[in-house]
Amino acid sequence: MARFSVVVPAYRVQGYLRECLESVLAQSFRAFELIVVDDCSPDASAAIAAEYAERDPRVRLVRLERHSGTGAARNAGAEHADGEFLLFLDGDDLLLPGALDAIDDSLDVMADVLLFGHDRVDWWETVRPGGDRLSTGADPLAVAPAAWNRVIRRSFWLTHGLRFDDGPYEDVIPVHRATLLAGDRLRLLDRVCVRWRLRRGGSHSTTPGRAHFAITDRYERLLSSPSGARLFPYAVAHLLTVLADPGRIRPADRADFFRAAARLHRTYRPAGHEPSGDAQRALAAGSYTAFETLRTANGRARAARSAMARHKKRLRARVMKLAYRADRRRALDPHLAVYSAYWNRGLACNPLALYDKARELAPHIKGVWVVSSRHRDKVPTGVPYVIEGSRRYWQTMARATYLINNASFPGGFVKRPGQVYLQTHHGTPLKKMGLDQRRYPAGTHGISFQKVLDHTDQWDYSLSANPHSTEIWERVYPSAYQALELGYPRNDVYFTSTRHDVARIRSSLGVEAGRKVLLYAPTHRDYQKGFLPRLDLLRLVRTLGPSYVVLVRAHYFYGSSAELADHPQILDVTGHPRVEDLCLAADALITDYSSLMFDYACLNRPIITYAPDWQAYRLARGTYFDLLSGAAGETPGAVAQTEDELIGLLRDGGWDTEETAKLREAFRARFCPYEDGRASERVVRAVFGV
């Protein structure tokens, strides 16, 4: 018997069904059956499902005789299921990598229902959190009442006669009943397992009309049951959410829907229940006039607050601009240097290495960091800093003689005569940069190339880690700066660290002595929103065994956490402040197109290129050489384009051979010729004249 029966209703989802089915079939957990129910779809959904059923014995196609709706299709799938647990997934949604493994690990013999998290993706492929709170002690009734964010034991489903209703909101009753009936046999998994797709049109949730009144009937049936009092506050919140959604309730229907919801509130309100918030108080009073007045007043208040905030912002900007103009008339401070990294995210990269070396070699230079207000907590105690956009920021920018950045300074900065601007960059270019990006508009996201050139014209020095970078920078950032071919200061630590330093770093990360450490560091994709690992990490560590630990470093664009599977051999180090420490801790690097590969080559340790979407990446962003060619100086080591190939390399030793060592040496010779542990010193002496 299968562990899971995944039921997928299919109606007008031909554009999404393949991706949905692939997301299930690609799961590393294999003990499942996939039941696709054709609800007499007029498009190619049934043909797609039949294609999968023909080539994979785990897929079954169930055909309904007539179009009956999502509820009936799910019921039909449950009736054909043989698995121990039921999981209902919509045909346009995704089961995220490793989800079934995580769900299976969270189920014990006493569990009848398990709730898990979800996120949302819109038609722009923007991923946003689902908002469910599933930590210990959370009320499961507060979780979105949906069929696709839980698994239910099939015997429990049958014993309690649970079924989806016909028509809209078909899942409200069975999922709430299952939650209430499960009692102490209910479990919570605080992990995002499903990606729910928001459709631009053509779905129930984006089609306004009186069909949405069905939710009041569903909740009346629930509230009239013995457990209705416990459910009451969540039912009210759900009704008000629907009422406030113009994609569901039309303005002409709003009063009728309000009255239906108010009748439920009046009839089933538990003794002693106090409404929370103005909207609930208006509902309790049954006054639609009061509700509309409140809604209109809130809208006007929000508009007024927004207008006031915009006015204050414009006024503040005008005042700052005038003050900045006045400050630029004052003499430059010959001993003041301003540092910034990664658009003011904190102390990092080449600017940090230069800041530390300048304190040693040029102690008369006072270094001040620019950070955003969101990242001020990352500044160590005792390090001078200013908040971007503040009065002190503009004063500092107006008077500093030295400006050091690996990206750009914010907010209309104007370089003065006498100021010295060092652009350190933050990586060796594999992907197209600067003016070369004009040929790849999908990745530019509205970049003004004139502003790029205006910024480039401010540079006095452009730092290079290798001749390749020098050539690229000169062409894509054409201006009159001087190239400093001195190496990357951030890489000095790879030459100066000792075995004791490496042991200390590993210990701080919680890595036991004797473990083999792999650093998995995929880069950002312009065509992907949010961090979506293209590697089943649970499968990887289970295959490699307990002697391996995988450090996972998501790109900094994706925040401080990658929300990974909970496993002792998988460590989320996305929020770790120093990527250099992670490289020192790692026995090998697994990456795709990240410039981290060029820095890691300094260590002369194995580099594995895992590039499952190489063709898509090259077409979307463009590259300066073929990373997968196998040519000396282009490919840094072993290459895998599928998960199976990667696991095979690691399992069989193909990741570290005589051939891969030769490739690594050629790559290192091309991209690390200036790296020797003294780049910081050379750059500080060149810029500060010491």
C-alpha positions as CSV (number, residue, x, y, z in Angstrom):
1,M,0.0,0.0,0.0
2,A,1.3,3.5,-0.9
3,R,2.0,5.9,2.0
4,F,0.3,8.8,0.2
5,S,-2.4,9.1,-2.4
6,V,-2.0,12.5,-4.1
7,V,-5.3,13.5,-5.6
8,V,-5.2,16.1,-8.4
9,P,-8.5,17.4,-9.9
10,A,-8.0,18.6,-13.5
11,Y,-10.2,21.1,-15.2
12,R,-8.9,23.9,-17.5
13,V,-5.3,23.6,-16.1
14,Q,-3.5,22.5,-19.3
15,G,-1.0,25.3,-18.9
16,Y,0.0,24.2,-15.4
17,L,-0.7,20.5,-15.1
18,R,2.6,19.2,-16.4
19,E,4.5,21.3,-13.8
20,C,2.1,20.2,-11.1
21,L,2.6,16.5,-11.9
22,E,6.3,16.8,-12.3
23,S,6.5,18.4,-8.8
24,V,5.0,15.3,-7.4
25,L,6.9,12.7,-9.5
26,A,10.2,14.4,-8.7
27,Q,9.8,13.9,-5.0
28,S,12.6,11.9,-3.4
29,F,10.0,10.0,-1.3
30,R,8.7,7.4,-3.7
31,A,5.9,5.5,-1.8
32,F,3.0,7.4,-3.3
33,E,0.3,7.1,-6.0
34,L,-0.8,10.0,-8.1
35,I,-4.5,10.1,-9.0
36,V,-5.5,12.7,-11.6
37,V,-9.2,13.2,-11.9
38,D,-10.4,14.5,-15.3
39,D,-13.5,16.6,-14.5
40,C,-14.5,16.5,-18.2
41,S,-12.0,19.3,-18.9
42,P,-12.5,20.8,-22.4
43,D,-8.8,21.5,-22.9
44,A,-5.8,19.1,-23.1
45,S,-5.7,18.4,-19.3
46,A,-6.9,14.8,-19.7
47,A,-4.5,14.1,-22.6
48,I,-1.6,15.4,-20.5
49,A,-2.7,13.2,-17.5
50,A,-3.0,10.2,-19.8
51,E,0.5,10.7,-21.1
52,Y,1.9,10.6,-17.6
53,A,-0.2,7.6,-16.7
54,E,1.1,5.7,-19.7
55,R,4.8,6.2,-18.8
56,D,4.7,6.1,-15.0
57,P,2.8,3.3,-13.2
58,R,2.4,5.5,-10.1
59,V,0.0,7.8,-12.1
60,R,-3.7,6.8,-12.6
61,L,-6.2,8.8,-14.6
62,V,-9.9,8.8,-13.4
63,R,-12.4,10.2,-15.8
64,L,-15.8,11.7,-14.6
65,E,-18.8,11.2,-16.9
66,R,-19.8,14.8,-16.6
67,H,-18.3,18.1,-15.3
68,S,-19.1,18.1,-11.6
69,G,-16.8,20.6,-10.0
70,T,-13.7,20.4,-7.8
71,G,-15.4,18.9,-4.8
72,A,-16.8,15.9,-6.8
73,A,-13.5,15.4,-8.5
74,R,-11.7,15.2,-5.2
75,N,-14.3,12.9,-3.8
76,A,-13.8,10.6,-6.8
77,G,-10.1,10.6,-6.3
78,A,-10.4,9.7,-2.7
79,E,-12.7,6.8,-3.6
80,H,-10.1,5.4,-5.9
81,A,-7.2,5.9,-3.5
82,D,-5.3,3.0,-1.8
83,G,-2.8,5.1,0.1
84,E,-2.6,5.4,3.9
85,F,-2.9,9.2,3.7
86,L,-4.8,11.5,1.4
87,L,-3.1,14.7,0.0
88,F,-5.3,16.9,-2.2
89,L,-3.3,19.1,-4.6
90,D,-4.9,21.5,-7.2
91,G,-3.8,21.0,-10.8
92,D,-2.1,24.4,-11.0
93,D,-0.2,24.2,-7.7
94,L,3.2,22.7,-6.9
95,L,4.4,20.3,-4.3
96,L,7.8,21.7,-3.3
97,P,11.0,19.6,-3.3
98,G,11.4,17.4,-0.3
99,A,7.8,18.0,0.8
100,L,6.7,14.3,1.0
101,D,9.9,13.4,2.9
102,A,9.2,16.1,5.4
103,I,5.6,15.2,5.8
104,D,6.4,11.5,6.2
105,D,9.0,12.3,8.9
106,S,6.4,14.3,10.8
107,L,3.7,11.6,10.9
108,D,3.6,9.2,13.8
109,V,1.4,6.2,14.3
110,M,-1.1,8.3,16.3
111,A,-1.5,11.1,13.7
112,D,-4.7,11.4,11.7
113,V,-4.3,14.9,10.3
114,L,-1.2,16.9,9.7
115,L,-1.2,20.6,8.6
116,F,1.7,22.1,6.8
117,G,2.6,25.6,5.4
118,H,2.2,27.0,2.0
119,D,3.3,30.0,0.0
120,R,1.8,31.8,-3.0
121,V,3.0,32.6,-6.4
122,D,1.3,35.1,-8.8
123,W,1.4,35.3,-12.6
124,W,4.6,37.4,-12.4
125,E,6.2,34.5,-10.6
126,T,6.5,36.5,-7.4
127,V,6.5,34.2,-4.4
128,R,5.0,35.5,-1.1
129,P,4.6,33.8,2.3
130,G,1.2,32.1,2.9
131,G,1.0,33.5,6.4
132,D,0.2,30.3,8.2
133,R,1.5,29.9,11.8
134,L,2.3,26.3,12.6
135,S,4.7,26.5,15.4
136,T,4.1,24.7,18.7
137,G,1.1,26.0,20.5
138,A,-0.6,27.6,17.4
139,D,-4.3,27.1,17.0
140,P,-4.8,24.8,14.0
141,L,-8.2,26.5,13.2
142,A,-6.3,29.6,12.3
143,V,-4.6,27.9,9.4
144,A,-6.1,28.6,6.0
145,P,-9.1,26.2,5.6
146,A,-8.0,24.6,2.3
147,A,-7.8,21.1,1.0
148,W,-4.1,21.4,-0.2
149,N,-2.3,22.3,3.1
150,R,-2.9,19.1,5.0
151,V,-2.8,15.3,4.8
152,I,-5.5,13.2,6.3
153,R,-5.4,9.5,7.2
154,R,-7.7,7.7,4.7
155,S,-9.3,5.5,7.3
156,F,-10.1,8.6,9.4
157,W,-11.6,10.2,6.3
158,L,-13.8,7.2,5.6
159,T,-14.7,6.6,9.3
160,H,-16.1,10.1,9.7
161,G,-17.8,10.2,6.3
162,L,-15.8,13.3,5.2
163,R,-16.7,14.5,1.8
164,F,-16.2,17.7,-0.2
165,D,-19.3,19.7,-1.0
166,D,-20.5,20.6,-4.5
167,G,-20.0,24.2,-5.7
168,P,-17.8,27.0,-4.3
169,Y,-16.0,26.7,-1.0
170,E,-16.3,22.9,-1.2
171,D,-13.4,22.3,1.2
172,V,-14.5,24.6,4.1
173,I,-16.7,22.0,5.9
174,P,-14.5,18.8,5.5
175,V,-11.2,20.5,6.4
176,H,-12.6,22.2,9.4
177,R,-14.4,19.0,10.5
178,A,-11.2,17.0,10.1
179,T,-9.3,19.5,12.2
180,L,-11.9,19.5,15.0
181,L,-12.4,15.7,15.0
182,A,-8.6,14.9,15.0
183,G,-8.2,16.3,18.5
184,D,-4.8,15.1,20.0
185,R,-4.2,13.1,16.8
186,L,-3.5,16.3,14.9
187,R,0.1,17.4,14.1
188,L,1.6,20.6,12.8
189,L,4.6,20.8,10.4
190,D,6.2,24.3,10.3
191,R,7.4,24.0,6.7
192,V,6.2,25.3,3.4
193,C,5.3,22.2,1.3
194,V,2.9,23.6,-1.3
195,R,3.1,26.5,-3.6
196,W,-0.5,27.8,-4.3
197,R,-0.9,29.6,-7.6
198,L,-2.8,32.8,-7.8
199,R,-4.4,33.0,-11.2
200,R,-4.9,36.3,-13.0
201,G,-8.3,35.2,-14.2
202,G,-10.6,32.3,-14.8
203,S,-10.5,30.9,-11.3
204,H,-13.2,30.9,-8.6
205,S,-11.2,33.3,-6.4
206,T,-10.9,35.9,-9.2
207,T,-14.5,35.8,-10.4
208,P,-16.8,38.1,-8.4
209,G,-20.5,37.1,-8.1
210,R,-23.2,35.8,-5.8
211,A,-21.7,32.3,-6.0
212,H,-19.5,33.4,-3.1
213,F,-22.5,33.6,-0.9
214,A,-22.1,29.8,-0.6
215,I,-19.6,30.3,2.1
216,T,-22.3,31.6,4.5
217,D,-24.2,28.3,4.0
218,R,-21.0,26.3,4.7
219,Y,-20.3,28.1,7.9
220,E,-23.9,27.9,9.1
221,R,-23.7,24.1,8.9
222,L,-20.5,24.2,10.9
223,L,-21.6,26.8,13.5
224,S,-24.8,24.9,14.2
225,S,-22.7,21.8,15.2
226,P,-21.6,21.2,18.8
227,S,-18.1,22.5,18.1
228,G,-19.4,25.7,16.5
229,A,-18.5,27.9,19.4
230,R,-14.8,27.1,19.1
231,L,-14.9,27.8,15.3
232,F,-16.9,31.0,15.6
233,P,-14.1,33.6,15.6
234,Y,-12.3,32.0,12.6
235,A,-15.6,31.8,10.7
236,V,-16.2,35.5,11.3
237,A,-12.7,36.4,10.2
238,H,-13.1,34.3,7.0
239,L,-16.4,35.9,6.1
240,L,-15.0,39.4,6.6
241,T,-12.0,38.5,4.4
242,V,-14.3,37.4,1.6
243,L,-16.5,40.5,2.0
244,A,-13.4,42.7,1.7
245,D,-12.2,41.1,-1.5
246,P,-13.5,42.9,-4.7
247,G,-12.4,39.8,-6.7
248,R,-15.2,37.9,-4.9
249,I,-17.9,40.3,-3.8
250,R,-19.1,42.9,-6.2
251,P,-20.1,46.4,-4.8
252,A,-23.7,45.7,-5.6
253,D,-23.7,42.5,-3.6
254,R,-21.8,43.8,-0.6
255,A,-24.8,44.8,1.5
256,D,-26.6,41.4,1.0
257,F,-23.4,39.5,1.9
258,F,-22.9,41.7,5.0
259,R,-26.5,41.0,6.1
260,A,-26.1,37.2,5.6
261,A,-22.8,37.3,7.6
262,A,-24.5,39.5,10.3
263,R,-27.3,37.0,10.7
264,L,-24.8,34.2,11.3
265,H,-23.0,36.4,13.8
266,R,-26.3,37.2,15.6
267,T,-27.5,33.6,15.6
268,Y,-24.4,31.7,16.6
269,R,-22.4,34.2,18.6
270,P,-21.2,32.3,21.8
271,A,-22.1,33.7,25.2
272,G,-19.5,36.1,26.4
273,H,-17.8,36.5,23.0
274,E,-16.5,40.1,22.5
275,P,-15.9,41.2,18.9
276,S,-12.4,42.3,18.1
277,G,-12.0,45.3,15.8
278,D,-14.3,47.8,14.3
279,A,-15.4,45.6,11.5
280,Q,-16.5,42.8,13.8
281,R,-18.3,45.3,16.0
282,A,-20.2,46.6,13.0
283,L,-21.1,43.0,12.1
284,A,-22.3,42.3,15.6
285,A,-24.5,45.4,15.5
286,G,-25.9,44.3,12.2
287,S,-25.4,47.8,10.8
288,Y,-24.2,47.8,7.2
289,T,-24.3,51.6,7.3
290,A,-21.8,51.6,10.2
291,F,-19.7,49.1,8.4
292,E,-19.5,51.1,5.1
293,T,-18.9,54.3,7.1
294,L,-16.1,52.6,8.9
295,R,-14.7,51.2,5.6
296,T,-14.9,54.5,3.8
297,A,-13.5,56.4,6.8
298,N,-10.6,53.9,7.0
299,G,-10.0,54.3,3.3
300,R,-10.0,58.1,3.6
301,A,-7.8,57.9,6.7
302,R,-5.3,55.6,4.9
303,A,-5.3,58.0,1.9
304,A,-4.8,61.0,4.2
305,R,-1.9,59.2,6.0
306,S,-0.4,58.2,2.7
307,A,-0.6,61.7,1.3
308,M,0.8,63.2,4.5
309,A,3.7,60.7,4.5
310,R,4.4,61.5,0.8
311,H,4.4,65.2,1.7
312,K,6.7,64.7,4.6
313,K,9.0,62.6,2.5
314,R,9.2,65.2,-0.2
315,L,9.7,68.0,2.3
316,R,12.5,66.0,4.1
317,A,14.2,65.3,0.7
318,R,14.1,68.9,-0.2
319,V,15.6,70.0,3.1
320,M,18.3,67.3,2.9
321,K,19.2,68.3,-0.6
322,L,19.6,71.9,0.4
323,A,21.7,70.9,3.4
324,Y,23.8,68.6,1.3
325,R,24.4,71.3,-1.2
326,A,25.7,73.6,1.6
327,D,27.9,70.8,3.0
328,R,29.6,70.3,-0.4
329,R,31.0,73.9,-0.1
330,R,32.9,72.9,3.1
331,A,36.4,71.6,2.9
332,L,37.0,67.9,2.4
333,D,38.2,66.0,5.4
334,P,41.5,64.4,4.2
335,H,41.3,61.7,6.9
336,L,37.7,60.5,6.3
337,A,36.8,57.4,4.3
338,V,33.3,56.1,3.6
339,Y,32.7,52.4,3.1
340,S,29.6,50.5,1.9
341,A,28.9,47.0,0.6
342,Y,26.0,45.3,-1.2
343,W,23.7,48.3,-1.3
344,N,24.2,49.1,2.4
345,R,23.6,45.7,3.9
346,G,26.4,45.8,6.4
347,L,30.1,45.2,6.7
348,A,31.2,42.6,4.1
349,C,33.3,41.7,1.1
350,N,36.2,43.7,-0.3
351,P,35.3,47.0,1.5
352,L,35.4,45.2,4.9
353,A,38.9,43.7,4.1
354,L,40.1,47.2,3.1
355,Y,38.6,48.8,6.2
356,D,40.4,46.3,8.5
357,K,43.7,46.7,6.6
358,A,43.4,50.5,6.6
359,R,43.0,50.5,10.4
360,E,46.4,48.7,10.5
361,L,48.4,50.6,7.8
362,A,46.6,54.0,7.8
363,P,45.3,54.5,11.4
364,H,45.0,58.3,10.7
365,I,42.1,57.5,8.3
366,K,38.7,57.3,10.0
367,G,36.5,54.8,8.4
368,V,32.7,55.3,8.5
369,W,30.2,52.7,7.1
370,V,26.9,53.4,5.3
371,V,24.1,51.0,6.2
372,S,20.4,51.0,5.7
373,S,18.1,51.2,8.8
374,R,17.1,47.6,8.2
375,H,20.6,46.4,8.6
376,R,21.9,48.6,11.4
377,D,21.8,45.7,13.9
378,K,24.6,44.0,11.8
379,V,27.1,46.7,12.6
380,P,29.5,45.5,15.4
381,T,29.8,47.6,18.5
382,G,32.4,50.3,18.2
383,V,32.3,50.6,14.4
384,P,31.3,54.1,13.2
385,Y,28.3,54.1,10.8
386,V,25.6,56.4,9.3
387,I,22.1,55.5,8.2
388,E,21.6,55.9,4.5
389,G,19.5,59.0,3.7
390,S,20.0,60.5,7.2
391,R,21.4,64.0,7.8
392,R,24.7,62.5,9.0
393,Y,24.9,60.4,5.8
394,W,24.7,63.4,3.6
395,Q,27.2,65.3,5.8
396,T,29.6,62.4,5.6
397,M,29.3,61.9,1.9
398,A,29.8,65.6,1.3
399,R,33.1,65.8,3.3
400,A,34.8,62.3,2.9
401,T,37.9,62.2,0.8
402,Y,37.8,58.5,0.2
403,L,34.8,56.5,-1.1
404,I,35.0,52.7,-1.1
405,N,32.1,50.6,-2.4
406,N,31.4,47.2,-4.1
407,A,28.1,48.4,-5.6
408,S,26.8,52.0,-5.4
409,F,26.0,54.8,-3.0
410,P,22.3,55.7,-2.5
411,G,20.2,58.7,-3.2
412,G,21.6,61.3,-5.5
413,F,25.2,61.4,-4.3
414,V,27.3,63.9,-6.3
415,K,31.1,63.3,-6.4
416,R,33.2,66.4,-5.6
417,P,36.5,67.4,-7.0
418,G,39.2,65.9,-4.7
419,Q,37.2,62.9,-3.7
420,V,38.7,59.5,-4.5
421,Y,36.2,56.7,-5.4
422,L,37.3,53.1,-5.4
423,Q,34.9,50.6,-7.0
424,T,35.9,47.2,-5.7
425,H,33.1,45.2,-7.4
426,H,31.9,42.0,-5.7
427,G,32.8,39.2,-8.1
428,T,34.4,38.0,-11.3
429,P,31.9,38.2,-14.2
430,L,30.6,35.0,-15.7
431,K,27.2,36.5,-16.5
432,K,26.9,39.6,-18.8
433,M,27.3,42.9,-17.0
434,G,27.0,46.6,-17.5
435,L,26.2,47.7,-21.1
436,D,26.3,44.0,-22.3
437,Q,23.0,43.5,-20.4
438,R,21.2,45.6,-23.1
439,R,21.2,42.4,-25.2
440,Y,19.3,40.6,-22.5
441,P,16.4,42.8,-21.5
442,A,14.7,40.0,-19.5
443,G,17.3,40.4,-16.8
444,T,17.6,44.2,-16.7
445,H,14.4,45.0,-14.7
446,G,14.2,48.6,-15.9
447,I,17.9,49.4,-15.5
448,S,18.7,52.9,-16.8
449,F,22.0,52.4,-18.6
450,Q,22.6,56.1,-18.7
451,K,22.5,56.1,-14.9
452,V,25.0,53.1,-15.0
453,L,27.4,55.3,-17.1
454,D,26.9,58.3,-14.8
455,H,27.8,56.2,-11.9
456,T,30.9,54.7,-13.7
457,D,32.1,58.3,-14.5
458,Q,32.5,58.8,-10.7
459,W,35.0,56.0,-10.3
460,D,38.7,56.8,-9.9
461,Y,39.8,53.2,-9.5
462,S,38.2,49.9,-10.6
463,L,39.6,46.9,-8.8
464,S,40.2,43.6,-10.7
465,A,40.9,40.1,-9.5
466,N,42.2,38.9,-12.8
467,P,42.8,40.0,-16.4
468,H,39.4,38.7,-17.5
469,S,37.7,41.1,-15.2
470,T,39.8,44.0,-16.3
471,E,38.9,43.4,-20.0
472,I,35.2,43.1,-19.2
473,W,34.9,46.1,-16.9
474,E,36.7,48.3,-19.4
475,R,34.3,47.4,-22.1
476,V,31.0,47.3,-20.2
477,Y,31.8,50.3,-17.9
478,P,33.5,52.6,-20.3
479,S,35.0,55.6,-18.5
480,A,38.3,57.2,-17.5
481,Y,39.0,55.3,-14.2
482,Q,42.3,53.5,-13.6
483,A,42.2,49.7,-13.4
484,L,43.9,48.3,-10.2
485,E,44.9,44.8,-11.1
486,L,45.9,43.9,-7.5
487,G,43.6,41.0,-6.5
488,Y,40.5,40.9,-4.2
489,P,41.1,41.8,-0.6
490,R,38.3,39.6,0.6
491,N,40.3,36.6,-0.7
492,D,43.4,37.3,1.5
493,V,41.9,35.2,4.3
494,Y,42.2,32.0,2.1
495,F,46.0,32.4,2.2
496,T,46.4,33.6,5.8
497,S,44.1,31.2,7.7
498,T,45.5,28.2,9.6
499,R,44.2,24.7,10.3
500,H,43.2,26.0,13.8
501,D,41.2,28.8,12.2
502,V,39.3,26.2,10.0
503,A,38.7,24.0,13.0
504,R,37.3,27.0,15.0
505,I,35.0,28.0,12.2
506,R,33.7,24.4,11.8
507,S,33.1,24.2,15.5
508,S,31.2,27.5,15.5
509,L,28.9,26.1,12.8
510,G,28.2,23.0,14.8
511,V,30.1,20.7,12.5
512,E,31.7,17.7,14.3
513,A,35.3,16.9,13.7
514,G,35.9,14.4,11.0
515,R,32.8,15.3,8.9
516,K,33.1,16.0,5.2
517,V,31.7,19.4,4.6
518,L,30.0,20.5,1.3
519,L,29.0,24.1,0.7
520,Y,26.0,24.4,-1.6
521,A,25.8,28.0,-2.9
522,P,23.5,28.5,-5.9
523,T,23.2,32.0,-7.3
524,H,20.3,34.3,-8.0
525,R,18.3,33.9,-11.2
526,D,16.8,36.9,-12.8
527,Y,13.9,34.7,-14.0
528,Q,13.2,33.3,-10.5
529,K,11.6,34.9,-7.5
530,G,12.5,33.5,-4.1
531,F,14.9,30.8,-3.2
532,L,13.9,27.5,-4.8
533,P,16.6,24.8,-4.4
534,R,17.1,22.7,-7.6
535,L,18.4,19.9,-5.4
536,D,16.6,17.6,-3.0
537,L,18.9,18.1,-0.1
538,L,17.3,15.4,2.0
539,R,17.9,12.8,-0.7
540,L,21.5,14.1,-1.0
541,V,22.4,13.7,2.7
542,R,20.6,10.4,3.0
543,T,22.5,9.0,0.0
544,L,25.9,10.3,1.2
545,G,25.4,9.1,4.7
546,P,26.2,10.5,8.2
547,S,29.8,11.4,7.4
548,Y,28.7,14.4,5.3
549,V,27.3,17.8,6.3
550,V,25.9,20.2,3.7
551,L,26.0,24.0,4.3
552,V,23.4,25.8,2.3
553,R,24.0,29.4,1.3
554,A,21.2,31.1,-0.6
555,H,21.9,34.3,-2.5
556,Y,21.6,37.4,-0.3
557,F,18.7,38.7,-2.4
558,Y,16.6,36.0,-0.8
559,G,17.0,37.1,2.8
560,S,18.5,35.5,5.9
561,S,16.9,32.1,5.7
562,A,16.4,29.6,3.0
563,E,13.6,27.7,4.9
564,L,15.3,24.3,4.4
565,A,14.3,20.8,5.5
566,D,14.9,20.1,9.2
567,H,17.8,17.7,9.2
568,P,21.0,17.6,11.3
569,Q,23.2,17.2,8.2
570,I,21.7,20.2,6.5
571,L,22.8,23.6,7.9
572,D,21.1,26.8,6.6
573,V,24.0,29.3,6.6
574,T,22.3,31.9,4.4
575,G,22.3,34.4,7.3
576,H,26.0,33.8,8.2
577,P,27.8,37.2,8.1
578,R,31.0,36.0,6.4
579,V,30.9,33.8,3.3
580,E,34.7,33.5,3.5
581,D,34.3,31.5,6.7
582,L,31.9,29.1,5.0
583,C,34.4,28.6,2.2
584,L,37.2,27.9,4.7
585,A,35.0,25.3,6.5
586,A,34.1,23.5,3.3
587,D,36.0,20.6,1.7
588,A,34.3,21.2,-1.6
589,L,32.0,23.8,-3.2
590,I,28.8,22.9,-5.1
591,T,27.6,25.9,-7.1
592,D,26.1,26.8,-10.4
593,Y,26.9,30.3,-11.8
594,S,27.9,32.1,-8.6
595,S,31.0,34.2,-8.7
596,L,31.9,32.4,-5.4
597,M,33.6,29.8,-7.6
598,F,36.3,32.2,-8.6
599,D,37.1,33.0,-5.0
600,Y,36.9,29.4,-3.8
601,A,39.5,28.5,-6.4
602,C,42.0,30.3,-4.3
603,L,41.8,27.4,-1.8
604,N,42.6,24.8,-4.5
605,R,39.8,22.5,-3.3
606,P,37.2,20.7,-5.5
607,I,34.6,22.7,-7.2
608,I,31.5,20.9,-8.6
609,T,29.4,22.8,-11.1
610,Y,25.8,21.8,-10.8
611,A,23.9,23.5,-13.7
612,P,20.5,22.0,-14.3
613,D,19.3,25.1,-16.1
614,W,22.4,26.1,-17.9
615,Q,20.7,26.7,-21.2
616,A,17.9,28.8,-19.7
617,Y,20.5,30.8,-17.7
618,R,22.6,31.6,-20.8
619,L,19.6,32.6,-22.8
620,A,18.1,34.8,-20.1
621,R,21.3,36.5,-18.8
622,G,24.1,35.7,-21.2
623,T,27.6,34.5,-20.2
624,Y,31.2,35.3,-21.2
625,F,32.3,31.7,-21.6
626,D,30.9,28.2,-21.5
627,L,31.2,27.0,-18.0
628,L,30.3,23.4,-19.0
629,S,32.7,23.1,-22.0
630,G,35.3,21.1,-20.1
631,A,37.9,23.3,-21.6
632,A,41.0,24.3,-19.5
633,G,40.3,27.7,-17.9
634,E,36.6,27.6,-18.4
635,T,35.4,24.6,-16.3
636,P,36.6,24.5,-12.7
637,G,36.1,20.8,-12.1
638,A,33.4,18.1,-12.2
639,V,30.1,19.0,-13.9
640,A,26.6,17.7,-13.3
641,Q,23.4,18.8,-15.0
642,T,20.9,16.5,-13.2
643,E,20.5,15.6,-9.5
644,D,21.2,12.0,-10.2
645,E,24.5,13.0,-11.9
646,L,25.5,15.1,-9.0
647,I,24.8,12.4,-6.4
648,G,26.6,9.9,-8.6
649,L,29.7,12.1,-8.7
650,L,29.7,12.5,-4.9
651,R,28.9,8.9,-4.2
652,D,31.5,7.4,-6.6
653,G,34.3,9.9,-6.2
654,G,34.1,11.5,-9.6
655,W,34.1,15.0,-8.0
656,D,37.8,14.8,-7.1
657,T,40.0,13.1,-9.6
658,E,43.2,13.7,-11.4
659,E,41.3,15.2,-14.4
660,T,39.2,17.5,-12.2
661,A,42.4,18.6,-10.4
662,K,43.9,19.6,-13.7
663,L,40.8,21.6,-14.7
664,R,40.8,23.3,-11.3
665,E,44.5,24.3,-11.7
666,A,43.9,25.9,-15.1
667,F,40.8,27.7,-13.8
668,R,42.8,28.9,-10.8
669,A,45.7,30.1,-13.0
670,R,43.3,32.1,-15.2
671,F,41.1,33.7,-12.5
672,C,43.4,34.0,-9.4
673,P,46.7,35.2,-10.7
674,Y,47.0,38.1,-8.3
675,E,45.8,36.3,-5.2
676,D,48.5,35.7,-2.6
677,G,47.1,37.0,0.7
678,R,48.4,40.6,0.3
679,A,45.8,42.2,-2.0
680,S,44.4,44.3,0.9
681,E,47.8,45.8,1.6
682,R,48.5,46.6,-2.0
683,V,45.1,48.3,-2.5
684,V,45.4,50.3,0.7
685,R,48.8,51.6,-0.2
686,A,47.7,52.5,-3.7
687,V,44.5,54.4,-2.7
688,F,45.6,56.0,0.6
689,G,49.2,56.6,-0.4
690,V,50.8,54.9,2.6
